[in-house]
Amino acid sequence: MSKEKLREGHVLVEVVRGVEGNCLCIGDFDTGERVAGPKPWGGGTTIHKFQVKASDLIRLAKEYEAKQ
């Protein structure tokens, strides 16, 4: 278990470099899901991570979806 903690109401966003390119993952410090980019076969390397308010991420995703 990681010593890092998520701020309340936040999710962890990670950019992971794999052999086929970078991908974007969303989750917490224990688990996550790839949402864009190729699967990081062999685990990949996290090149950047940051916390985002889940409500902001959901709101923006819905706004962009509505533009389609």
ChimeraX attribute file (.defattr): number of C-alpha atoms within 10 A of each C-alpha:
attribute: neighborCount
match mode: 1-to-1
recipient: residues
	/A:1	5
	/A:2	7
	/A:3	5
	/A:4	9
	/A:5	11
	/A:6	14
	/A:7	11
	/A:8	8
	/A:9	11
	/A:10	18
	/A:11	20
	/A:12	21
	/A:13	20
	/A:14	22
	/A:15	20
	/A:16	22
	/A:17	21
	/A:18	18
	/A:19	13
	/A:20	12
	/A:21	12
	/A:22	19
	/A:23	19
	/A:24	20
	/A:25	21
	/A:26	21
	/A:27	16
	/A:28	18
	/A:29	15
	/A:30	9
	/A:31	9
	/A:32	14
	/A:33	12
	/A:34	17
	/A:35	11
	/A:36	12
	/A:37	16
	/A:38	16
	/A:39	20
	/A:40	19
	/A:41	10
	/A:42	8
	/A:43	11
	/A:44	17
	/A:45	14
	/A:46	16
	/A:47	10
	/A:48	11
	/A:49	14
	/A:50	12
	/A:51	17
	/A:52	16
	/A:53	13
	/A:54	14
	/A:55	12
	/A:56	12
	/A:57	13
	/A:58	10
	/A:59	11
	/A:60	11
	/A:61	11
	/A:62	11
	/A:63	11
	/A:64	9
	/A:65	9
	/A:66	8
	/A:67	6
	/A:68	5
